[in-house]
């Protein structure tokens, strides 16, 4: 039967510590502060995706319509 165990949550993990303690031992870990300094964390919001996706979908369907009109 599969043994379930808790996965350790860590922050402030260095690359070397990650390699030695988790990667080399194939031990799962949850890194809680990994994306704190990632620009997309603040940029990507529901509002951002609404605006960008609406524009993308509009351009996609407009392009398809124009291509279909050329064929017909």
Secondary structure, DSSP 8 states (H G I E B T S, - for coil): -------EEESS--HHHIIIIIITTT--EEETTTTTT-HHHHH--HHHHHHHHHHHHHHHHHHHHHHHHHH-
